[in-house]
Amino acid sequence: MPNESQAIIDLLHQMGLTPLDWVDAKQFAALTGIAEQKLTHRKREWPENVVWMKQSGNLYYSIRGYNKWMTKQANIRYRKACGLDQGASKSTLHETVPGIKSHSRTQSLQRVSVQRLELGAT
């Protein structure tokens, strides 16, 4: 049965589904591909009670919490890579600068009729 259980977990993982949210370290490692030995070190980066929690002396990891955290990290990296970091820019959409008015006008084109010019000897 353990091989069947692992096969089911692998199949669900490939489909993007998880049978449970909170799982132990062994299941979490199998689902995420992160080595079980690395989880203790990695959990320092993850928010407690969102990605991991300690309950009755055991550590549990949330698949949903981990996916949410990873998505947030990916968005942060994408925004930085594109120069969209909110800290680096400030919107001026609703700000006005007093005392500056534009009086320029775009001139409109006028139609003219073409007339033949005849040069005659006088």
N, C-alpha and C positions, 0 to 999 in steps of 0.2 A: 503493500500500500504506500510506503513512503515515496517510491518512484512515481506512482500514479498521482499522488498529491503534488509532487514537484512538477510533473507534466502539466497538471491543471493550472498551477500557479504560473508556470511559464506561458501557457496559452493565454490566460487572462492578462498577463503582463504585456504580451505582444498585441493584444487587442486594446490596450490602454485601460483595462479594468482591474480593480482590485477587490478581492472578496471581503476584505476587512479594512478598516482604516488604521486602527492602532494595532501594531504587531510587535513581536519581540525582535531582538537584534538579528537573529538568524533569518527570519522571514524578511525583514527590512533589507538585509544585505542581498538576499536572493532576488528581491523585487527591483532594487535600485542598481545592483551591480557594484556597490561599494563594499569592499572587503569588511567583514565583521570586525576585524582588529582595528580598522581605521575609524569606526563609528565613535568611539570615546573621544578621539581627537577632533573629529569633524563636528560633533554636537556642540562644541564651544562656539561655533559660528552660528548655530541655529537657535532661534528663540524657543525658550522653554515653554512648555504647555501649548505650543503650536506645532513644532516638529517633533519634539521629544518630551517625555515626562517620566518622573519616577513615581511608581505606585506600588505600595507594599514591598518596598525594597527591590523592585524589578524596574528595568528601563524598558519603555515602550516608545515606538516611533510611529508617527502619523504619516501615512502615504499622502493623504490630501494636504496636510500641512507642509510636507516636503515639496510637493508639486507647486503649491502656492508660493513658497519661499523661492524656489528655483525660477519660477516665472517672474517674480519681482526682481530677482538678480539679473535675469536676462534683459528685462526692460531697462534697468539702470545702466547696464553695459551698452545697450543699443543707443540710449539717449546720449551717453557720453561719446560714443563713437561717431554719432551724427552731429555732435555739437549742440544737442538740444537740452543740455543740462540746465535745469531751471535756475540754479544758483548763479550761472554765468550770464544769464540774460534777464532783462526785465521788460515786461510789456509796457508800452506807452500808449496803448489803445485809447484809454479814457483820460489821458492827461492833455492839458492844453497849455500852450505857452502864451502868456499875456503879452500884448503889445505888438504881435507880429501878424500882419494882415497881408494877404496877397492881392494886388491890384492888377495883376497881369490878365490879359484877355487874349484869347486866340482869335486871330482875325479870320473871318470867313471868306471863302473864295467867291468871287462874283463872276457870273458868266458874261462874256463879251462876244459880240458878233464880229465875224471876220468880214471885212469889206476889202474889195480889190482896190488897189491904189493904181490909178492910171496916170502915167506920166505922158503928157502930151506937149507937143511943141507949140508954143504960143508966140 
